[in-house]
Amino acid sequence: MLLKDKIVVVTGSGNGIGAAFARRFTAEGAKVVVTDIEPDACAAMAKEVGGVGLAGDITQEATVQAVAELARKTYGRIDLWFSNAGHSGLRQPGELQDDSQWDLAWRLHVMSHVYAARAVLPEMTARGDGYLLNTASSVALSLQVEKAAYTVTKHGALSLSEWLSLHYRPKGVRVSCFCPGPMMTRMLRSNGLPEDHPVMQMALTPEQVAEVLVRGIEKEDFLILFPNSGLLEGLKEKAGDYDAWIARHAPAVS
Ligand SMILES: NC(=O)c1ccc[n+]([C@@H]2O[C@H](COP(=O)([O-])OP(=O)(O)OC[C@H]3O[C@@H](n4cnc5c(N)ncnc54)[C@H](O)[C@@H]3O)[C@@H](O)[C@H]2O)c1
């Protein structure tokens, strides 16, 4: 999909990658609807990109429906829904984490994508055209040993995207799952890693990530990955010998 003249909703666009995408999509000629749980950040970004914004919690289906209604009332339709908001959760190596971590991660990383699909699929399938783009993570194709809830729910986001693609690509709705590696945002910094840590060193800037994403949307591939991510090679290794793959990652927990 080319973004020029498209109506795009970006969740979590008050900060981080969502904000970088809102700017870049606007520069590509799209009209952007901003939404974020932080009202000030949401209003500031909507003003900056000359779009409209609605602050709210997208783990609540009513918020997602209200954002979709705002987009339709303002621009008449939604071409692309970019379901991007996420939360890193605590680093708790070897811990199964408490229910509050699981509940939030499930609602934010899986149900918000379900709510988005419910909100826009009727109009997109009626038109035979539209695009659902869900942010998961490189973690969805590998794992993050210090965060159980994040790892499992990002796998869920990928699996849900596969399911949506199977059912709705034949009806004209493209579905992509964005599985980025480290990105230099507030979320990555919240991990408390030193600047010289390899993960921080390899992190892409939000602007670099926006470029990857725009090219990925143009190609409409199901998986949108960082260049040379090595993730698909890692999957082949896992499929080739599951036990060896688990053994190779296990020491990182201790
Ligand atoms: N930063 C990374 O290294 C990295 C790597 C892989 C995947 N991701 C994923 O990329 C996405 C964006 O992450 P980021 O790095 O830009 O994070 P960020 O924390 O900088 O931005 C996330 C935005 O989402 C908003 N948000 C959080 N919960 C919300 C809710 N319930 N309702 C509405 N908005 C909410 C926040 O207010 C914030 O503006 C997330 O899904 C994250 O899991 C990030």
The ligand as an ORCA input file, in Angstrom:
! r2SCAN-3c Opt
* xyz 0 1
  N      11.354     -0.270     21.866
  C      11.722     -1.498     21.523
  O      12.911     -1.876     21.580
  C      10.689     -2.473     20.999
  C      11.136     -3.670     20.410
  C      10.211     -4.559     19.888
  C       8.856     -4.244     19.914
  N       8.445     -3.080     20.480
  C       7.000     -2.791     20.458
  O       6.805     -1.594     19.717
  C       5.623     -0.933     20.177
  C       5.931      0.523     20.463
  O       6.893      0.570     21.501
  P       7.770      1.883     21.826
  O       9.151      1.413     21.963
  O       7.430      2.973     20.890
  O       7.214      2.191     23.298
  P       6.922      3.596     24.032
  O       6.729      3.235     25.452
  O       7.940      4.599     23.655
  O       5.536      4.025     23.382
  C       4.368      3.258     23.578
  C       3.174      4.180     23.522
  O       1.999      3.384     23.768
  C       1.168      4.085     24.689
  N       0.328      3.147     25.416
  C       0.729      2.251     26.357
  N      -0.333      1.598     26.851
  C      -1.425      2.087     26.206
  C      -2.815      1.812     26.312
  N      -3.290      0.909     27.176
  N      -3.658      2.499     25.507
  C      -3.182      3.421     24.637
  N      -1.876      3.732     24.513
  C      -1.013      3.066     25.293
  C       2.154      4.824     25.599
  O       1.542      5.885     26.290
  C       3.214      5.259     24.607
  O       2.907      6.521     24.038
  C       5.140     -1.759     21.389
  O       4.119     -2.645     20.975
  C       6.363     -2.540     21.801
  O       6.043     -3.736     22.468
  C       9.317     -2.185     21.030
*
